[in-house]
Amino acid sequence: MHTEKTEITAISNFLKSILISATIMSPSIMLGTLFMDAHVSVQYAYFVTCTVILLAVFDFTTVVFIEQYRRELGATTIPALLATIFIILLFVIAASLNRFFQHLGYEYLAPFVFATVLLTYVAIFLEKNMVLKSYLSINSIALILLWVVGNSDRVIMPF
């Protein structure tokens, strides 16, 4: 009898975790599919680019502060944050190269962006902390937004 209650509680906790993760991910997925539509254009590309660069700084700060709690975090939380920083740096490097080579574009970064977004979604499912789940969801939205701005060749770096 006691084992049966424990199993029901474990299944209940698992289903609750999946439901919470799906609820947190749903705005990211909906906005991602909206932004990936070919007809969407971002009006404020400079603002988006600066905000995403600022997000990279926040990601780095977050990684530094949560490193000491690595054992309590999900297995892919820190790799997802580091991958987000890496992708944003790739966009900065690509923007710098596009100043000299006009026709490079950003299309070749799409597989990296989508892999990082997928890693972020996995991290959302594996993370236990609600604040970090929400933060990872914001990261995935920012990556998709940056890809859309890059895809429309409107990336404007502040330097």
CNS distance restraints for C-alpha pairs under 8 A (distance, minus, plus):
assign (resid   1 and name CA) (resid   5 and name CA) 6.46 0.50 0.50
assign (resid   2 and name CA) (resid   6 and name CA) 6.30 0.50 0.50
assign (resid   3 and name CA) (resid   7 and name CA) 6.18 0.50 0.50
assign (resid   4 and name CA) (resid   8 and name CA) 6.24 0.50 0.50
assign (resid   5 and name CA) (resid   9 and name CA) 6.08 0.50 0.50
assign (resid   6 and name CA) (resid  10 and name CA) 6.09 0.50 0.50
assign (resid   7 and name CA) (resid  11 and name CA) 6.14 0.50 0.50
assign (resid   8 and name CA) (resid  12 and name CA) 5.97 0.50 0.50
assign (resid   9 and name CA) (resid  13 and name CA) 6.06 0.50 0.50
assign (resid  10 and name CA) (resid  14 and name CA) 6.13 0.50 0.50
assign (resid  11 and name CA) (resid  15 and name CA) 6.13 0.50 0.50
assign (resid  12 and name CA) (resid  16 and name CA) 6.07 0.50 0.50
assign (resid  13 and name CA) (resid  17 and name CA) 6.09 0.50 0.50
assign (resid  14 and name CA) (resid  18 and name CA) 6.28 0.50 0.50
assign (resid  15 and name CA) (resid  19 and name CA) 6.09 0.50 0.50
assign (resid  16 and name CA) (resid  20 and name CA) 6.10 0.50 0.50
assign (resid  17 and name CA) (resid  21 and name CA) 6.09 0.50 0.50
assign (resid  17 and name CA) (resid 125 and name CA) 7.67 0.50 0.50
assign (resid  18 and name CA) (resid  22 and name CA) 6.01 0.50 0.50
assign (resid  18 and name CA) (resid 125 and name CA) 6.81 0.50 0.50
assign (resid  19 and name CA) (resid  23 and name CA) 6.08 0.50 0.50
assign (resid  20 and name CA) (resid  24 and name CA) 6.21 0.50 0.50
assign (resid  21 and name CA) (resid  25 and name CA) 6.04 0.50 0.50
assign (resid  21 and name CA) (resid 124 and name CA) 6.20 0.50 0.50
assign (resid  21 and name CA) (resid 125 and name CA) 5.49 0.50 0.50
assign (resid  21 and name CA) (resid 133 and name CA) 7.42 0.50 0.50
assign (resid  22 and name CA) (resid  26 and name CA) 5.88 0.50 0.50
assign (resid  22 and name CA) (resid 125 and name CA) 7.92 0.50 0.50
assign (resid  23 and name CA) (resid  27 and name CA) 7.79 0.50 0.50
assign (resid  24 and name CA) (resid  28 and name CA) 7.75 0.50 0.50
assign (resid  24 and name CA) (resid 133 and name CA) 7.10 0.50 0.50
assign (resid  24 and name CA) (resid 134 and name CA) 6.31 0.50 0.50
assign (resid  24 and name CA) (resid 137 and name CA) 6.89 0.50 0.50
assign (resid  25 and name CA) (resid  29 and name CA) 6.18 0.50 0.50
assign (resid  25 and name CA) (resid 121 and name CA) 7.26 0.50 0.50
assign (resid  25 and name CA) (resid 124 and name CA) 7.53 0.50 0.50
assign (resid  25 and name CA) (resid 137 and name CA) 6.02 0.50 0.50
assign (resid  26 and name CA) (resid  30 and name CA) 6.03 0.50 0.50
assign (resid  27 and name CA) (resid  31 and name CA) 5.91 0.50 0.50
assign (resid  28 and name CA) (resid  32 and name CA) 5.81 0.50 0.50
assign (resid  28 and name CA) (resid 137 and name CA) 5.94 0.50 0.50
assign (resid  28 and name CA) (resid 138 and name CA) 7.23 0.50 0.50
assign (resid  28 and name CA) (resid 140 and name CA) 6.60 0.50 0.50
assign (resid  28 and name CA) (resid 141 and name CA) 5.42 0.50 0.50
assign (resid  29 and name CA) (resid  33 and name CA) 6.17 0.50 0.50
assign (resid  30 and name CA) (resid  34 and name CA) 6.20 0.50 0.50
assign (resid  31 and name CA) (resid  35 and name CA) 5.95 0.50 0.50
assign (resid  31 and name CA) (resid 141 and name CA) 6.99 0.50 0.50
assign (resid  32 and name CA) (resid  36 and name CA) 6.05 0.50 0.50
assign (resid  32 and name CA) (resid 141 and name CA) 6.40 0.50 0.50
assign (resid  32 and name CA) (resid 144 and name CA) 5.99 0.50 0.50
assign (resid  32 and name CA) (resid 145 and name CA) 7.71 0.50 0.50
assign (resid  33 and name CA) (resid  37 and name CA) 6.47 0.50 0.50
assign (resid  34 and name CA) (resid  40 and name CA) 7.46 0.50 0.50
assign (resid  35 and name CA) (resid  40 and name CA) 5.99 0.50 0.50
assign (resid  35 and name CA) (resid 144 and name CA) 7.18 0.50 0.50
assign (resid  35 and name CA) (resid 145 and name CA) 6.76 0.50 0.50
assign (resid  35 and name CA) (resid 148 and name CA) 6.53 0.50 0.50
assign (resid  36 and name CA) (resid  40 and name CA) 7.42 0.50 0.50
assign (resid  36 and name CA) (resid 144 and name CA) 7.60 0.50 0.50
assign (resid  36 and name CA) (resid 148 and name CA) 6.56 0.50 0.50
assign (resid  41 and name CA) (resid 148 and name CA) 7.72 0.50 0.50
assign (resid  41 and name CA) (resid 149 and name CA) 7.67 0.50 0.50
assign (resid  41 and name CA) (resid 152 and name CA) 7.32 0.50 0.50
assign (resid  42 and name CA) (resid 148 and name CA) 7.62 0.50 0.50
assign (resid  42 and name CA) (resid 149 and name CA) 6.44 0.50 0.50
assign (resid  44 and name CA) (resid  48 and name CA) 6.29 0.50 0.50
assign (resid  45 and name CA) (resid  49 and name CA) 6.05 0.50 0.50
assign (resid  45 and name CA) (resid 149 and name CA) 6.24 0.50 0.50
assign (resid  45 and name CA) (resid 154 and name CA) 6.06 0.50 0.50
assign (resid  45 and name CA) (resid 155 and name CA) 6.24 0.50 0.50
assign (resid  45 and name CA) (resid 156 and name CA) 6.72 0.50 0.50
assign (resid  46 and name CA) (resid  50 and name CA) 6.16 0.50 0.50
assign (resid  46 and name CA) (resid 155 and name CA) 6.87 0.50 0.50
assign (resid  46 and name CA) (resid 156 and name CA) 5.25 0.50 0.50
assign (resid  46 and name CA) (resid 157 and name CA) 7.00 0.50 0.50
assign (resid  46 and name CA) (resid 158 and name CA) 7.63 0.50 0.50
assign (resid  47 and name CA) (resid  51 and name CA) 6.02 0.50 0.50
assign (resid  48 and name CA) (resid  52 and name CA) 6.12 0.50 0.50
assign (resid  48 and name CA) (resid 145 and name CA) 7.50 0.50 0.50
assign (resid  48 and name CA) (resid 146 and name CA) 7.13 0.50 0.50
assign (resid  48 and name CA) (resid 149 and name CA) 7.96 0.50 0.50
assign (resid  49 and name CA) (resid  53 and name CA) 6.26 0.50 0.50
assign (resid  49 and name CA) (resid 146 and name CA) 6.73 0.50 0.50
assign (resid  49 and name CA) (resid 149 and name CA) 7.98 0.50 0.50
assign (resid  49 and name CA) (resid 155 and name CA) 6.48 0.50 0.50
assign (resid  49 and name CA) (resid 156 and name CA) 6.57 0.50 0.50
assign (resid  49 and name CA) (resid 157 and name CA) 6.59 0.50 0.50
assign (resid  50 and name CA) (resid  54 and name CA) 6.18 0.50 0.50
assign (resid  50 and name CA) (resid 157 and name CA) 7.12 0.50 0.50
assign (resid  50 and name CA) (resid 158 and name CA) 6.77 0.50 0.50
assign (resid  51 and name CA) (resid  55 and name CA) 6.13 0.50 0.50
assign (resid  52 and name CA) (resid  56 and name CA) 6.38 0.50 0.50
assign (resid  52 and name CA) (resid  88 and name CA) 7.42 0.50 0.50
assign (resid  52 and name CA) (resid 142 and name CA) 6.18 0.50 0.50
assign (resid  52 and name CA) (resid 143 and name CA) 7.74 0.50 0.50
assign (resid  52 and name CA) (resid 146 and name CA) 7.16 0.50 0.50
assign (resid  53 and name CA) (resid  57 and name CA) 6.70 0.50 0.50
assign (resid  53 and name CA) (resid  88 and name CA) 6.84 0.50 0.50
assign (resid  54 and name CA) (resid  58 and name CA) 6.40 0.50 0.50
assign (resid  55 and name CA) (resid  59 and name CA) 6.01 0.50 0.50
assign (resid  55 and name CA) (resid 139 and name CA) 7.76 0.50 0.50
assign (resid  56 and name CA) (resid  60 and name CA) 6.20 0.50 0.50
assign (resid  56 and name CA) (resid  84 and name CA) 7.23 0.50 0.50
assign (resid  56 and name CA) (resid  85 and name CA) 5.18 0.50 0.50
assign (resid  56 and name CA) (resid  88 and name CA) 6.80 0.50 0.50
assign (resid  57 and name CA) (resid  61 and name CA) 6.25 0.50 0.50
assign (resid  58 and name CA) (resid  62 and name CA) 5.99 0.50 0.50
assign (resid  59 and name CA) (resid  63 and name CA) 6.13 0.50 0.50
assign (resid  59 and name CA) (resid  81 and name CA) 5.98 0.50 0.50
assign (resid  59 and name CA) (resid  82 and name CA) 7.51 0.50 0.50
assign (resid  59 and name CA) (resid  84 and name CA) 7.83 0.50 0.50
assign (resid  59 and name CA) (resid  85 and name CA) 6.80 0.50 0.50
assign (resid  60 and name CA) (resid  64 and name CA) 6.28 0.50 0.50
assign (resid  60 and name CA) (resid  81 and name CA) 7.66 0.50 0.50
assign (resid  60 and name CA) (resid  82 and name CA) 7.46 0.50 0.50
assign (resid  60 and name CA) (resid  85 and name CA) 7.20 0.50 0.50
assign (resid  61 and name CA) (resid  65 and name CA) 6.26 0.50 0.50
assign (resid  62 and name CA) (resid  66 and name CA) 5.98 0.50 0.50
assign (resid  63 and name CA) (resid  67 and name CA) 5.80 0.50 0.50
assign (resid  63 and name CA) (resid  78 and name CA) 6.35 0.50 0.50
assign (resid  63 and name CA) (resid  81 and name CA) 7.01 0.50 0.50
assign (resid  63 and name CA) (resid  82 and name CA) 7.64 0.50 0.50
assign (resid  66 and name CA) (resid  70 and name CA) 6.63 0.50 0.50
assign (resid  67 and name CA) (resid  78 and name CA) 7.84 0.50 0.50
assign (resid  69 and name CA) (resid  73 and name CA) 6.56 0.50 0.50
assign (resid  70 and name CA) (resid  74 and name CA) 7.93 0.50 0.50
assign (resid  73 and name CA) (resid  77 and name CA) 6.72 0.50 0.50
assign (resid  73 and name CA) (resid 127 and name CA) 6.12 0.50 0.50
assign (resid  73 and name CA) (resid 128 and name CA) 6.87 0.50 0.50
assign (resid  73 and name CA) (resid 129 and name CA) 7.59 0.50 0.50
assign (resid  74 and name CA) (resid 123 and name CA) 6.64 0.50 0.50
assign (resid  74 and name CA) (resid 126 and name CA) 5.05 0.50 0.50
assign (resid  74 and name CA) (resid 127 and name CA) 4.32 0.50 0.50
assign (resid  74 and name CA) (resid 128 and name CA) 6.66 0.50 0.50
assign (resid  75 and name CA) (resid 123 and name CA) 7.31 0.50 0.50
assign (resid  75 and name CA) (resid 126 and name CA) 6.89 0.50 0.50
assign (resid  75 and name CA) (resid 127 and name CA) 7.67 0.50 0.50
assign (resid  76 and name CA) (resid  80 and name CA) 5.91 0.50 0.50
assign (resid  76 and name CA) (resid 119 and name CA) 7.34 0.50 0.50
assign (resid  76 and name CA) (resid 120 and name CA) 7.81 0.50 0.50
assign (resid  76 and name CA) (resid 122 and name CA) 7.17 0.50 0.50
assign (resid  76 and name CA) (resid 123 and name CA) 4.91 0.50 0.50
assign (resid  76 and name CA) (resid 126 and name CA) 7.23 0.50 0.50
assign (resid  76 and name CA) (resid 127 and name CA) 7.92 0.50 0.50
assign (resid  77 and name CA) (resid  81 and name CA) 6.38 0.50 0.50
assign (resid  77 and name CA) (resid 120 and name CA) 7.54 0.50 0.50
assign (resid  77 and name CA) (resid 123 and name CA) 5.09 0.50 0.50
assign (resid  77 and name CA) (resid 124 and name CA) 7.62 0.50 0.50
assign (resid  77 and name CA) (resid 126 and name CA) 7.92 0.50 0.50
assign (resid  77 and name CA) (resid 127 and name CA) 6.73 0.50 0.50
assign (resid  78 and name CA) (resid  82 and name CA) 6.13 0.50 0.50
assign (resid  79 and name CA) (resid  83 and name CA) 5.93 0.50 0.50
assign (resid  80 and name CA) (resid  84 and name CA) 6.18 0.50 0.50
assign (resid  80 and name CA) (resid 116 and name CA) 6.79 0.50 0.50
assign (resid  80 and name CA) (resid 119 and name CA) 5.87 0.50 0.50
assign (resid  80 and name CA) (resid 120 and name CA) 5.24 0.50 0.50
assign (resid  80 and name CA) (resid 123 and name CA) 6.67 0.50 0.50
assign (resid  80 and name CA) (resid 136 and name CA) 7.91 0.50 0.50
assign (resid  81 and name CA) (resid  85 and name CA) 6.42 0.50 0.50
assign (resid  81 and name CA) (resid 120 and name CA) 7.83 0.50 0.50
assign (resid  81 and name CA) (resid 136 and name CA) 7.60 0.50 0.50
assign (resid  82 and name CA) (resid  86 and name CA) 6.18 0.50 0.50
assign (resid  83 and name CA) (resid  87 and name CA) 6.14 0.50 0.50
assign (resid  83 and name CA) (resid 116 and name CA) 6.11 0.50 0.50
assign (resid  84 and name CA) (resid  88 and name CA) 6.25 0.50 0.50
assign (resid  84 and name CA) (resid 116 and name CA) 6.59 0.50 0.50
assign (resid  84 and name CA) (resid 139 and name CA) 7.16 0.50 0.50
assign (resid  84 and name CA) (resid 143 and name CA) 7.34 0.50 0.50
assign (resid  85 and name CA) (resid  89 and name CA) 6.21 0.50 0.50
assign (resid  86 and name CA) (resid  90 and name CA) 6.18 0.50 0.50
assign (resid  87 and name CA) (resid  91 and name CA) 6.32 0.50 0.50
assign (resid  87 and name CA) (resid 112 and name CA) 7.16 0.50 0.50
assign (resid  87 and name CA) (resid 113 and name CA) 6.64 0.50 0.50
assign (resid  87 and name CA) (resid 116 and name CA) 7.80 0.50 0.50
assign (resid  87 and name CA) (resid 143 and name CA) 7.96 0.50 0.50
assign (resid  88 and name CA) (resid  92 and name CA) 6.37 0.50 0.50
assign (resid  88 and name CA) (resid 143 and name CA) 7.76 0.50 0.50
assign (resid  89 and name CA) (resid  93 and name CA) 6.19 0.50 0.50
assign (resid  90 and name CA) (resid  94 and name CA) 6.00 0.50 0.50
assign (resid  90 and name CA) (resid 109 and name CA) 7.94 0.50 0.50
assign (resid  91 and name CA) (resid  95 and name CA) 6.00 0.50 0.50
assign (resid  91 and name CA) (resid 106 and name CA) 7.69 0.50 0.50
assign (resid  91 and name CA) (resid 109 and name CA) 7.92 0.50 0.50
assign (resid  91 and name CA) (resid 150 and name CA) 7.95 0.50 0.50
assign (resid  92 and name CA) (resid  96 and name CA) 6.24 0.50 0.50
assign (resid  92 and name CA) (resid 157 and name CA) 7.42 0.50 0.50
assign (resid  93 and name CA) (resid  97 and name CA) 6.22 0.50 0.50
assign (resid  94 and name CA) (resid  98 and name CA) 6.01 0.50 0.50
assign (resid  94 and name CA) (resid 105 and name CA) 7.66 0.50 0.50
assign (resid  94 and name CA) (resid 106 and name CA) 6.95 0.50 0.50
assign (resid  95 and name CA) (resid  99 and name CA) 6.58 0.50 0.50
assign (resid  95 and name CA) (resid 155 and name CA) 6.91 0.50 0.50
assign (resid  95 and name CA) (resid 156 and name CA) 7.76 0.50 0.50
assign (resid  95 and name CA) (resid 157 and name CA) 7.25 0.50 0.50
assign (resid  96 and name CA) (resid 100 and name CA) 7.41 0.50 0.50
assign (resid  97 and name CA) (resid 101 and name CA) 6.00 0.50 0.50
assign (resid  97 and name CA) (resid 104 and name CA) 7.78 0.50 0.50
assign (resid  98 and name CA) (resid 102 and name CA) 5.11 0.50 0.50
assign (resid  98 and name CA) (resid 103 and name CA) 7.03 0.50 0.50
assign (resid  98 and name CA) (resid 104 and name CA) 6.04 0.50 0.50
assign (resid  98 and name CA) (resid 105 and name CA) 6.71 0.50 0.50
assign (resid 105 and name CA) (resid 150 and name CA) 7.40 0.50 0.50
assign (resid 105 and name CA) (resid 151 and name CA) 7.37 0.50 0.50
assign (resid 105 and name CA) (resid 153 and name CA) 6.64 0.50 0.50
assign (resid 106 and name CA) (resid 110 and name CA) 7.45 0.50 0.50
assign (resid 106 and name CA) (resid 147 and name CA) 7.78 0.50 0.50
assign (resid 106 and name CA) (resid 150 and name CA) 5.56 0.50 0.50
assign (resid 106 and name CA) (resid 151 and name CA) 5.90 0.50 0.50
assign (resid 106 and name CA) (resid 153 and name CA) 7.46 0.50 0.50
assign (resid 107 and name CA) (resid 150 and name CA) 7.81 0.50 0.50
assign (resid 107 and name CA) (resid 151 and name CA) 6.26 0.50 0.50
assign (resid 109 and name CA) (resid 113 and name CA) 6.24 0.50 0.50
assign (resid 110 and name CA) (resid 114 and name CA) 6.11 0.50 0.50
assign (resid 110 and name CA) (resid 147 and name CA) 7.07 0.50 0.50
assign (resid 111 and name CA) (resid 115 and name CA) 6.02 0.50 0.50
assign (resid 112 and name CA) (resid 116 and name CA) 6.11 0.50 0.50
assign (resid 113 and name CA) (resid 117 and name CA) 6.14 0.50 0.50
assign (resid 113 and name CA) (resid 143 and name CA) 6.72 0.50 0.50
assign (resid 113 and name CA) (resid 144 and name CA) 7.38 0.50 0.50
assign (resid 113 and name CA) (resid 147 and name CA) 7.20 0.50 0.50
assign (resid 114 and name CA) (resid 118 and name CA) 6.08 0.50 0.50
assign (resid 115 and name CA) (resid 119 and name CA) 6.14 0.50 0.50
assign (resid 116 and name CA) (resid 120 and name CA) 6.07 0.50 0.50
assign (resid 117 and name CA) (resid 121 and name CA) 6.23 0.50 0.50
assign (resid 117 and name CA) (resid 140 and name CA) 5.38 0.50 0.50
assign (resid 117 and name CA) (resid 143 and name CA) 7.24 0.50 0.50
assign (resid 117 and name CA) (resid 144 and name CA) 7.84 0.50 0.50
assign (resid 118 and name CA) (resid 122 and name CA) 6.31 0.50 0.50
assign (resid 119 and name CA) (resid 123 and name CA) 6.15 0.50 0.50
assign (resid 120 and name CA) (resid 124 and name CA) 6.19 0.50 0.50
assign (resid 120 and name CA) (resid 136 and name CA) 6.20 0.50 0.50
assign (resid 120 and name CA) (resid 137 and name CA) 7.43 0.50 0.50
assign (resid 120 and name CA) (resid 139 and name CA) 7.78 0.50 0.50
assign (resid 120 and name CA) (resid 140 and name CA) 6.49 0.50 0.50
assign (resid 121 and name CA) (resid 125 and name CA) 6.48 0.50 0.50
assign (resid 121 and name CA) (resid 136 and name CA) 7.81 0.50 0.50
assign (resid 121 and name CA) (resid 137 and name CA) 7.55 0.50 0.50
assign (resid 121 and name CA) (resid 140 and name CA) 7.82 0.50 0.50
assign (resid 122 and name CA) (resid 126 and name CA) 6.29 0.50 0.50
assign (resid 123 and name CA) (resid 127 and name CA) 5.81 0.50 0.50
assign (resid 123 and name CA) (resid 133 and name CA) 7.74 0.50 0.50
assign (resid 123 and name CA) (resid 136 and name CA) 7.57 0.50 0.50
assign (resid 124 and name CA) (resid 132 and name CA) 7.87 0.50 0.50
assign (resid 124 and name CA) (resid 133 and name CA) 5.01 0.50 0.50
assign (resid 124 and name CA) (resid 134 and name CA) 7.99 0.50 0.50
assign (resid 124 and name CA) (resid 136 and name CA) 6.46 0.50 0.50
assign (resid 124 and name CA) (resid 137 and name CA) 7.27 0.50 0.50
assign (resid 125 and name CA) (resid 133 and name CA) 7.96 0.50 0.50
assign (resid 127 and name CA) (resid 132 and name CA) 7.23 0.50 0.50
assign (resid 127 and name CA) (resid 133 and name CA) 6.33 0.50 0.50
assign (resid 128 and name CA) (resid 133 and name CA) 7.62 0.50 0.50
assign (resid 129 and name CA) (resid 133 and name CA) 6.27 0.50 0.50
assign (resid 130 and name CA) (resid 134 and name CA) 6.24 0.50 0.50
assign (resid 131 and name CA) (resid 135 and name CA) 6.15 0.50 0.50
assign (resid 132 and name CA) (resid 136 and name CA) 5.99 0.50 0.50
assign (resid 133 and name CA) (resid 137 and name CA) 6.28 0.50 0.50
assign (resid 134 and name CA) (resid 138 and name CA) 6.34 0.50 0.50
assign (resid 135 and name CA) (resid 139 and name CA) 6.28 0.50 0.50
assign (resid 136 and name CA) (resid 140 and name CA) 6.35 0.50 0.50
assign (resid 137 and name CA) (resid 141 and name CA) 6.40 0.50 0.50
assign (resid 138 and name CA) (resid 142 and name CA) 6.15 0.50 0.50
assign (resid 139 and name CA) (resid 143 and name CA) 6.17 0.50 0.50
assign (resid 140 and name CA) (resid 144 and name CA) 6.27 0.50 0.50
assign (resid 141 and name CA) (resid 145 and name CA) 6.11 0.50 0.50
assign (resid 142 and name CA) (resid 146 and name CA) 6.06 0.50 0.50
assign (resid 143 and name CA) (resid 147 and name CA) 6.16 0.50 0.50
assign (resid 144 and name CA) (resid 148 and name CA) 6.20 0.50 0.50
assign (resid 145 and name CA) (resid 149 and name CA) 6.22 0.50 0.50
assign (resid 146 and name CA) (resid 150 and name CA) 6.05 0.50 0.50
assign (resid 147 and name CA) (resid 151 and name CA) 5.86 0.50 0.50
assign (resid 148 and name CA) (resid 152 and name CA) 6.27 0.50 0.50
assign (resid 149 and name CA) (resid 153 and name CA) 6.39 0.50 0.50
assign (resid 149 and name CA) (resid 154 and name CA) 5.46 0.50 0.50
assign (resid 149 and name CA) (resid 155 and name CA) 5.78 0.50 0.50
assign (resid 150 and name CA) (resid 154 and name CA) 5.92 0.50 0.50
assign (resid 150 and name CA) (resid 155 and name CA) 5.39 0.50 0.50
